[in-house]
Amino acid sequence: MLIDYSLYLVTDSTDAILGHRDLVKVVEEALEGGVTVVQYRDKTSDTADLIRAAKLLHVVTQKHSVPLLINDRVDVALAVEAEGVHIGQDDMDLATARKLLGPKAIIGVTCSSVSEAHAATLGGANYLGIGTMFATPTKQNTKSIIGTAGTRVILEHLAAMSELPHRVATVAIGGINASNVQRVMYQSKSTFRGIDGVAVVSAIIAAQNSKDAAASLLDLMKSPPPFAGPLTGKVKGRTTEELVRKVQDIVKEVGIVVPVCHNMTNTVVQNFAANVAVAIGASPCMANDAGEAEDLAQLGGSLVINMGTPTPDGISNYIRAVQAYNSCGGPVLLDPVGAGGSSLRREAVKKLMAGGYFDIIKGNEFEIGVVWGFSKSQQRGVDSGKSDTSLAEKALLVKKLAARERNVVIMTGPVDVISDGDRTFLIRNGSKLLGQITGSGCTLGTTVAAFVAVEKEDKLLAALAGILMFEIAAESAATRPEVKGPGTFVPAFIDALNTIASQAEANDSEWLTSAKVEAVDAA
């Protein structure tokens, strides 16, 4: 029996989710909306009540030729002749369930790690419920929130298994709804395979109209998210020289479009970031209330999330804003300032990464390490500290993170590294004075965000253009006779940014002859 796992409904009979509605009617409406698998889950009812409800559900699932699976309870599945069961890591073991249910039964297993997925696949599971994707009130005892990154790792392992006895299906589960289902499908996709479906609970069961909710989810799953910008072969094939030549056009375009650069940033650098945005030709907006984000996102600009001064309420605020921009395809840049400085900041990074999609992630070596998942990336405050990794190792990390997140990653340092997971470059421009002033990294984020607002097709090119303008301006400012140190550098730097913007407007690209960009094969 060929099973379509696309939209997998897990029931919830609690008052908080179902309310006083009839579960069978809600499920039948969801089936009419396109649900392809139903799992009956009820952790509290007596066995007799479970069997009674499961029989009623089976009537409607059979009517729609959709399999009914029972959560945990093999005895209930046998009693109602359901098509199969779903078992967790703490439930009946897979071998025993298969022996009791027979070879034709559908058996799914919850997996949150490569080892669990490997064992379940070799054990003969028909599908894996991979998660928990995000935190969810319907799953209080979650062992691990793995997100899209953890899901992708499991998918890559499955694709590489040489001893795979059969193609096991995969379903992402945990906290999935209309606001994130496209991102789950997009970011979970590995090189060789994506997930076969998503499991949802409250997004359908709690909806006022379960038919419409199911149909809407299916429509979303069939279309790419607004922020997805697949690169054409022409874009991917650009040489380093071609990319650098195009930088001039993007700098000029920023001045023509004057993109709104919405900064949700720390109070330390707001004024500096606003001045830099104006100098490059953008329009700064310093608005830290997510209530404004939905309207601001419609202006065609970009959003900077700078977690220099994180608080629990602030992180929730950031996530709301990110989701507003994600929903309309507005570019978002994450600057995980001081991510390795404390456990609070590391936790903030996890929440932000789970809360939305970031087109660009920019940080120093330690910050990028935290985003990747290195638990020992300890910083001294927000400073990057002394590095003990080679440039090749940094390039590989940046490339792997960009590939995992399907975005562009920038690692700043004496030599900057940038990658979109396919193309990786080193940039050797800049001035040591940038490291002696407050907010240079934050304002680089503002610059890059403004550039990606006008060049959405090739976000790596946009980021490269922003970095080159920023760092060549720093080089120019550092050589001015009036610059004696950090204090005199800042105004000269802002002037230099504005000078390059004026030169671009006049089609003068002489400043780009200073660009030092090198393509590398990070492997």
PATI-854185 format. One line per field, with one value per residue (C-alpha): x, y, z; residue number from 1; residue in one letter. Coordinates in steps of 0.001 Angstrom, whole numbers, padded with zeros to 6 digits, m for minus. Example, Ala and Ser with C-alpha at 12.3 -4.5 7.8 and 13.67 -1.06 7.14 Angstrom:
xx 012300, 013670
yy m004500, m001060
zz 007800, 007140
resi 1, 2
resn A, S
//
This chain:
xx 000000, 001528, 001013, 000939, 002392, 002096, m000372, m000377, m003000, m002461, m005610, m005932, m009117, m008230, m010448, m007582, m007338, m010589, m012892, m016464, m016544, m016982, m013616, m014969, m016623, m013478, m011367, m013836, m013753, m009947, m010016, m012208, m009548, m006815, m005374, m003579, m002911, m004696, m003115, m005509, m003766, m005451, m003301, m006039, m009143, m009887, m009297, m012989, m013427, m010341, m011688, m015113, m013648, m011133, m013887, m015819, m012698, m011900, m015247, m014493, m010845, m011837, m014451, m011642, m009153, m006792, m004930, m005749, m002837, m003120, m000654, 001212, m001619, m001068, m004012, m006390, m005026, m005713, m009179, m010333, m008257, m006471, m003818, m001024, 000493, 002913, 005293, 007699, 011118, 009604, 006722, 006582, 009670, 009440, 010166, 007375, 004909, 005731, 005314, 001895, 000604, 002096, 004181, 001516, 000899, 002160, 004484, 006020, 008654, 009480, 013150, 015097, 018625, 020640, 021091, 017347, 016569, 019234, 017913, 014271, 015099, 017057, 014279, 011756, 009812, 007621, 008158, 009962, 008328, 011294, 011296, 010440, 010760, 009674, 008443, 004744, 002159, 000847, 004205, 005374, 007981, 010148, 013651, 015083, 014047, 016034, 014627, 015198, 018952, 018605, 016032, 018390, 021185, 018909, 017808, 021415, 022230, 019299, 020383, 023877, 022847, 024234, 022407, 018987, 016518, 013802, 013024, 011675, 009320, 009878, 007428, 008423, 006511, 006216, 004869, 004259, 001581, 000757, 003338, 006290, 005364, 007003, 010206, 010179, 009877, 012505, 015180, 014822, 015671, 019072, 021171, 019560, 016120, 013539, 010844, 007813, 005292, 004470, 002487, 000190, m002048, m003527, m003074, m006001, m007753, m007980, m008948, m012485, m012741, m010547, m011275, m010031, m007051, m005976, m006432, m004465, m001582, m001417, m001349, 001510, 003453, 003224, 004706, 008121, 008281, 008315, 011929, 013222, 015233, 016581, 019767, 019902, 022864, 023890, 024134, 025992, 028450, 029665, 033412, 034994, 035823, 032230, 030896, 033239, 032325, 028632, 029257, 029315, 025805, 024401, 025979, 024383, 021046, 020960, 021226, 018428, 015997, 016830, 015692, 014236, 016595, 014602, 016978, 015944, 019260, 020888, 020738, 024526, 024794, 021464, 022777, 025914, 023899, 021441, 024279, 025898, 022590, 022119, 025724, 025355, 022053, 019555, 016715, 017194, 014298, 015106, 011962, 012197, 008470, 007378, 003944, 005313, 006981, 003979, 003551, 007272, 007777, 005463, 007849, 010185, 013150, 015019, 015224, 018272, 017989, 020891, 020841, 023410, 021180, 018925, 016002, 013308, 010665, 013058, 013680, 009931, 009619, 012356, 010694, 007395, 009195, 011154, 007955, 006338, 009217, 009368, 005689, 006202, 009728, 011509, 015197, 016266, 019801, 020752, 023661, 024047, 026146, 028048, 026292, 028991, 029204, 026635, 024126, 021318, 022702, 023222, 019621, 018503, 020234, 018400, 015047, 015741, 016905, 013790, 011527, 012169, 014321, 017380, 018581, 021937, 023734, 026699, 029021, 032551, 034106, 032694, 029217, 029046, 030246, 027326, 024846, 026353, 025960, 029384, 028534, 032022, 032238, 032947, 033405, 034760, 031720, 030870, 034493, 035624, 038728, 041784, 041253, 042912, 041405, 042861, 041349, 040488, 038596, 036690, 035773, 034500, 032360, 030843, 030085, 028509, 026327, 025162, 024330, 022463, 020390, 020082, 021178, 024296, 026717, 029394, 032188, 033995, 037610, 041023, 039978, 036225, 034646, 031342, 029417, 025990, 026777, 027893, 030259, 032759, 034987, 037652, 037717, 040959, 039862, 039281, 041182, 042280, 040555, 037211, 038089, 038798, 035374, 032022, 029484, 031534, 030170, 026633, 026822, 028238, 025038, 023009, 024982, 024616, 020895, 020357, 022170, 020214, 017015, 017891, 019595, 017407, 018257, 021865, 022086, 025740, 026532, 024508, 026404, 029739, 028903, 028004, 031185, 033419, 031852, 032107, 035683, 037166, 035628, 037355, 040698, 040221, 039234, 042205, 044647, 043232, 045625, 043072, 042572, 044748, 042900, 039453, 037886, 038723, 038196, 034406, 033448, 036042, 034612, 031066, 032392, 034226, 031050, 029201, 032039, 031822, 028058, 028595, 031229, 028857, 026148, 028616, 029567, 033089, 034267, 037877, 037343, 036670, 040236, 041097, 038863, 040681, 038344, 039436, 037295, 038114, 037133, 036043, 035864
yy 000000, 003282, 005887, 009646, 011206, 014808, 016077, 013883, 014782, 013918, 014240, 015948, 015538, 017920, 020873, 023276, 022086, 020375, 022209, 020912, 019930, 016406, 014862, 012611, 015541, 017662, 014839, 014201, 017870, 017760, 014740, 016691, 019401, 016997, 015266, 012126, 010233, 010328, 009336, 008926, 010062, 010081, 009631, 009796, 007829, 004292, 001445, 000938, 004614, 004555, 001597, 003213, 006490, 004719, 002682, 005839, 007487, 004427, 004639, 008155, 007458, 004382, 006468, 008737, 005871, 007311, 005130, 005385, 004899, 004558, 006284, 003872, 001377, m001752, m003410, m000670, m000866, m004614, m004181, m001716, m003209, 000086, 000286, 000685, 002411, 005122, 004371, 006546, 005704, 004845, 002742, m000858, m001774, m001908, m005644, m006601, m004246, m005747, m009281, m008456, m006397, m008331, m007395, m005289, m002905, 000657, 001350, 004724, 005576, 008885, 009812, 012838, 011691, 009948, 006844, 006510, 007011, 004492, 001829, 002361, 002160, m001068, m002381, m002054, 001106, 002322, 005938, 008118, 010925, 013300, 015917, 017634, 020402, 023230, 023471, 022717, 022631, 019269, 017635, 018544, 015793, 016547, 015150, 017321, 020209, 019526, 022126, 022101, 021717, 018471, 017194, 017843, 015900, 012877, 013096, 013267, 010175, 008262, 009208, 007906, 004569, 001826, m000908, 000747, m002182, 000003, 003652, 004819, 007796, 010839, 013162, 016291, 016772, 019339, 022887, 023004, 025390, 027751, 030298, 027910, 024949, 026430, 027104, 023550, 022120, 024508, 024324, 020637, 019609, 017977, 017498, 014198, 014251, 016283, 015305, 013452, 015276, 017243, 016212, 018827, 018918, 022209, 023889, 021750, 020397, 023813, 025640, 026942, 025243, 022148, 021630, 025086, 024770, 021494, 022822, 025955, 023946, 021780, 024846, 026305, 023044, 022990, 026456, 027852, 030305, 034012, 034361, 031511, 032739, 029794, 030738, 030263, 028566, 031948, 033426, 030433, 030494, 034048, 034357, 036335, 039134, 039253, 039459, 042304, 044232, 043987, 045507, 049001, 048566, 047451, 050365, 052683, 050898, 051427, 055163, 055052, 052852, 054213, 050977, 051096, 049340, 048410, 047947, 046148, 046732, 047478, 050999, 051320, 051550, 052933, 056390, 055062, 052533, 055214, 057473, 054645, 053773, 057357, 057578, 054558, 055817, 053788, 054958, 053877, 052950, 052241, 050504, 047865, 047203, 044207, 045742, 047964, 045155, 044022, 047491, 048161, 044826, 045997, 048817, 046518, 046998, 044693, 043851, 043644, 041599, 042563, 040777, 042999, 043501, 040422, 039956, 037246, 039768, 041209, 037831, 037189, 040629, 039846, 036585, 038333, 040823, 038117, 036219, 039385, 039875, 036153, 036178, 038766, 037786, 040738, 039965, 039472, 039628, 038111, 039548, 037210, 039694, 038045, 034737, 032814, 035242, 033613, 030780, 033337, 034464, 030917, 030116, 033300, 032136, 028795, 030540, 032964, 030248, 028210, 031242, 032280, 032270, 034506, 035367, 036468, 035477, 037690, 037231, 036695, 033263, 032545, 033806, 031715, 028744, 029122, 029327, 026146, 024423, 024484, 024493, 025572, 028722, 030951, 034671, 037372, 039629, 040564, 040485, 037737, 036795, 034932, 032384, 028973, 027762, 028009, 030058, 026839, 025568, 028844, 028705, 025145, 026070, 029044, 026951, 024152, 026538, 028336, 024998, 023825, 026988, 027580, 031186, 033384, 033357, 035956, 035374, 038613, 038828, 039949, 038043, 037856, 034650, 034560, 031644, 030644, 026960, 026662, 029591, 030633, 033723, 035368, 039161, 040770, 044399, 046529, 048440, 047500, 050666, 048950, 046683, 049644, 051303, 050253, 048948, 048351, 044831, 046010, 048714, 046247, 044297, 047400, 047933, 044358, 044328, 047469, 045866, 042604, 044669, 045765, 042556, 039614, 037289, 036779, 037435, 036455, 039167, 041662, 040759, 040902, 044373, 045608, 044235, 045719, 049168, 049096, 047854, 049800, 052913, 051971, 051637, 055017, 056711, 055260, 056919, 060426, 062855, 064024, 060471, 059985, 057066, 055588, 058905, 060687, 057563, 057348, 060634, 060035, 056567, 057880, 060476, 057752, 055656, 058651, 059383, 055868, 056237, 059478, 057865, 055008, 057492, 059110, 055675, 056028, 052568, 053451, 052656, 048986, 048489, 048050, 044984, 041866, 038946, 035336, 032314, 029214, 025577, 024949, 021199
zz 000000, m001108, 001601, 001065, 004222, 003018, 005609, 008674, 011274, 014945, 017006, 020383, 022405, 025219, 026028, 025287, 021668, 020656, 023029, 023062, 019392, 018099, 017235, 014482, 012741, 012990, 011536, 008716, 007747, 007810, 005513, 003127, 003219, 002134, 005212, 004015, 007288, 010651, 013947, 016861, 020011, 023407, 026499, 029130, 028103, 029233, 026813, 026096, 025258, 023054, 021082, 020732, 019404, 017158, 015502, 014700, 013309, 011237, 009498, 008218, 007340, 005331, 003561, 002352, 001737, 004341, 006869, 010572, 012922, 016696, 018969, 021264, 021761, 019709, 021463, 020312, 016762, 016724, 018196, 015513, 012675, 012139, 009435, 011958, 014969, 015884, 018728, 020671, 022041, 025439, 024087, 022908, 020904, 017119, 016808, 019201, 017540, 014137, 015463, 016883, 013949, 011069, 008018, 006293, 009190, 009001, 011912, 012556, 015139, 016780, 016269, 017462, 016663, 013978, 016143, 016759, 013072, 012070, 014436, 013468, 009765, 010132, 012363, 009566, 010414, 007558, 008456, 010985, 012924, 013115, 015839, 017956, 015357, 017664, 021238, 021508, 024311, 023075, 023741, 027229, 027706, 024721, 025048, 022374, 020177, 017006, 014596, 010867, 011356, 013319, 010845, 007962, 009689, 010049, 006412, 005242, 007287, 005822, 002311, 003015, 004593, 002368, 004307, 003903, 003626, 002114, 001593, 004913, 004775, 006990, 008686, 010594, 013828, 016589, 016585, 012829, 011602, 008747, 009871, 009626, 007408, 004304, 006214, 007567, 004052, 002686, 005374, 006179, 002639, 002430, m000679, m001597, m000021, 001833, 004277, 002933, 005047, 008158, 011198, 012682, 015710, 016857, 013443, 012272, 015373, 017041, 013847, 013535, 010143, 009951, 006247, 005310, 007657, 006037, 002505, 003351, 004791, 001673, m000552, 001487, 001318, m002474, m002922, m001958, 000950, 000027, 001151, m001030, m003978, m005988, m007799, m011552, m013185, m014567, m011074, m009643, m012529, m012000, m011590, m008781, m011198, m012475, m008932, m008005, m011164, m010269, m006828, m008321, m009747, m006403, m004531, m007066, m006789, m003023, m003644, m006220, m004275, m000791, 000881, 004371, 006767, 009836, 012762, 015915, 017542, 020853, 022212, 022187, 018399, 017216, 016378, 014675, 012647, 011535, 010379, 008441, 006765, 005636, 004423, 002121, 000715, 002734, 004969, 008607, 010858, 014489, 015730, 018436, 018816, 016747, 016522, 013770, 011838, 009823, 008332, 007920, 006159, 003390, 002453, 000530, 002827, 005172, 008872, 011132, 014322, 016572, 019928, 021617, 024665, 024817, 027193, 027167, 026084, 023533, 021924, 021621, 020079, 017566, 016547, 015841, 013619, 011781, 011034, 009686, 007237, 006383, 005452, 002714, 001633, 003231, 003843, 007458, 008838, 012195, 014144, 017155, 019139, 021964, 021327, 023168, 026071, 028346, 028577, 028211, 024859, 023633, 024504, 022749, 019554, 019697, 020078, 017245, 014881, 015673, 015372, 011795, 008673, 008331, 004838, 006247, 009430, 010297, 013229, 014401, 014719, 018169, 017319, 014157, 016198, 018584, 015695, 014273, 017645, 019247, 022946, 023999, 021902, 024888, 024342, 026564, 026550, 022963, 021755, 019424, 021403, 020182, 017427, 017360, 014070, 010594, 007792, 005979, 009018, 009271, 005597, 005970, 008982, 007176, 004098, 006149, 008144, 004998, 003361, 006443, 006778, 003007, 003368, 003340, 006260, 006970, 009468, 010242, 011316, 010041, 006917, 006342, 005065, 003176, 001689, 000418, 000884, m002718, m003321, m000658, m000655, 001475, 001747, 002884, 003080, 006177, 008850, 012345, 013545, 012940, 015843, 018106, 017906, 019328, 016866, 013734, 013375, 014086, 011435, 008928, 009504, 008733, 005532, 004304, 005104, 003032, 000101, 000183, 000083, m003467, m004667, m003665, m006537, m005479, m001763, m001638, m004183, m002134, 001030, m000783, m002089, 001371, 002906, 000216, 000446, 004229, 004474, 001580, 003143, 006401, 004597, 002965, 006226, 008111, 005723, 006086, 007753, 010311, 011622, 014699, 016280, 016973, 018000, 014758, 012664, 013063, 011360, 008641, 008094, 007676, 005220, 003284, 002990, 001631, m000815, m002263, m002590, m004520, m006719, m007551, m008448, m010878, m012313, m010896, m009867, m009131, m005451, m006348, m007554, m003874, m003530, m002326, m002908, m003272, m004104, m002067, m002297, 001285, 001730
resi 1, 2, 3, 4, 5, 6, 7, 8, 9, 10, 11, 12, 13, 14, 15, 16, 17, 18, 19, 20, 21, 22, 23, 24, 25, 26, 27, 28, 29, 30, 31, 32, 33, 34, 35, 36, 37, 38, 39, 40, 41, 42, 43, 44, 45, 46, 47, 48, 49, 50, 51, 52, 53, 54, 55, 56, 57, 58, 59, 60, 61, 62, 63, 64, 65, 66, 67, 68, 69, 70, 71, 72, 73, 74, 75, 76, 77, 78, 79, 80, 81, 82, 83, 84, 85, 86, 87, 88, 89, 90, 91, 92, 93, 94, 95, 96, 97, 98, 99, 100, 101, 102, 103, 104, 105, 106, 107, 108, 109, 110, 111, 112, 113, 114, 115, 116, 117, 118, 119, 120, 121, 122, 123, 124, 125, 126, 127, 128, 129, 130, 131, 132, 133, 134, 135, 136, 137, 138, 139, 140, 141, 142, 143, 144, 145, 146, 147, 148, 149, 150, 151, 152, 153, 154, 155, 156, 157, 158, 159, 160, 161, 162, 163, 164, 165, 166, 167, 168, 169, 170, 171, 172, 173, 174, 175, 176, 177, 178, 179, 180, 181, 182, 183, 184, 185, 186, 187, 188, 189, 190, 191, 192, 193, 194, 195, 196, 197, 198, 199, 200, 201, 202, 203, 204, 205, 206, 207, 208, 209, 210, 211, 212, 213, 214, 215, 216, 217, 218, 219, 220, 221, 222, 223, 224, 225, 226, 227, 228, 229, 230, 231, 232, 233, 234, 235, 236, 237, 238, 239, 240, 241, 242, 243, 244, 245, 246, 247, 248, 249, 250, 251, 252, 253, 254, 255, 256, 257, 258, 259, 260, 261, 262, 263, 264, 265, 266, 267, 268, 269, 270, 271, 272, 273, 274, 275, 276, 277, 278, 279, 280, 281, 282, 283, 284, 285, 286, 287, 288, 289, 290, 291, 292, 293, 294, 295, 296, 297, 298, 299, 300, 301, 302, 303, 304, 305, 306, 307, 308, 309, 310, 311, 312, 313, 314, 315, 316, 317, 318, 319, 320, 321, 322, 323, 324, 325, 326, 327, 328, 329, 330, 331, 332, 333, 334, 335, 336, 337, 338, 339, 340, 341, 342, 343, 344, 345, 346, 347, 348, 349, 350, 351, 352, 353, 354, 355, 356, 357, 358, 359, 360, 361, 362, 363, 364, 365, 366, 367, 368, 369, 370, 371, 372, 373, 374, 375, 376, 377, 378, 379, 380, 381, 382, 383, 384, 385, 386, 387, 388, 389, 390, 391, 392, 393, 394, 395, 396, 397, 398, 399, 400, 401, 402, 403, 404, 405, 406, 407, 408, 409, 410, 411, 412, 413, 414, 415, 416, 417, 418, 419, 420, 421, 422, 423, 424, 425, 426, 427, 428, 429, 430, 431, 432, 433, 434, 435, 436, 437, 438, 439, 440, 441, 442, 443, 444, 445, 446, 447, 448, 449, 450, 451, 452, 453, 454, 455, 456, 457, 458, 459, 460, 461, 462, 463, 464, 465, 466, 467, 468, 469, 470, 471, 472, 473, 474, 475, 476, 477, 478, 479, 480, 481, 482, 483, 484, 485, 486, 487, 488, 489, 490, 491, 492, 493, 494, 495, 496, 497, 498, 499, 500, 501, 502, 503, 504, 505, 506, 507, 508, 509, 510, 511, 512, 513, 514, 515, 516, 517, 518, 519, 520, 521, 522, 523
resn M, L, I, D, Y, S, L, Y, L, V, T, D, S, T, D, A, I, L, G, H, R, D, L, V, K, V, V, E, E, A, L, E, G, G, V, T, V, V, Q, Y, R, D, K, T, S, D, T, A, D, L, I, R, A, A, K, L, L, H, V, V, T, Q, K, H, S, V, P, L, L, I, N, D, R, V, D, V, A, L, A, V, E, A, E, G, V, H, I, G, Q, D, D, M, D, L, A, T, A, R, K, L, L, G, P, K, A, I, I, G, V, T, C, S, S, V, S, E, A, H, A, A, T, L, G, G, A, N, Y, L, G, I, G, T, M, F, A, T, P, T, K, Q, N, T, K, S, I, I, G, T, A, G, T, R, V, I, L, E, H, L, A, A, M, S, E, L, P, H, R, V, A, T, V, A, I, G, G, I, N, A, S, N, V, Q, R, V, M, Y, Q, S, K, S, T, F, R, G, I, D, G, V, A, V, V, S, A, I, I, A, A, Q, N, S, K, D, A, A, A, S, L, L, D, L, M, K, S, P, P, P, F, A, G, P, L, T, G, K, V, K, G, R, T, T, E, E, L, V, R, K, V, Q, D, I, V, K, E, V, G, I, V, V, P, V, C, H, N, M, T, N, T, V, V, Q, N, F, A, A, N, V, A, V, A, I, G, A, S, P, C, M, A, N, D, A, G, E, A, E, D, L, A, Q, L, G, G, S, L, V, I, N, M, G, T, P, T, P, D, G, I, S, N, Y, I, R, A, V, Q, A, Y, N, S, C, G, G, P, V, L, L, D, P, V, G, A, G, G, S, S, L, R, R, E, A, V, K, K, L, M, A, G, G, Y, F, D, I, I, K, G, N, E, F, E, I, G, V, V, W, G, F, S, K, S, Q, Q, R, G, V, D, S, G, K, S, D, T, S, L, A, E, K, A, L, L, V, K, K, L, A, A, R, E, R, N, V, V, I, M, T, G, P, V, D, V, I, S, D, G, D, R, T, F, L, I, R, N, G, S, K, L, L, G, Q, I, T, G, S, G, C, T, L, G, T, T, V, A, A, F, V, A, V, E, K, E, D, K, L, L, A, A, L, A, G, I, L, M, F, E, I, A, A, E, S, A, A, T, R, P, E, V, K, G, P, G, T, F, V, P, A, F, I, D, A, L, N, T, I, A, S, Q, A, E, A, N, D, S, E, W, L, T, S, A, K, V, E, A, V, D, A, A
//
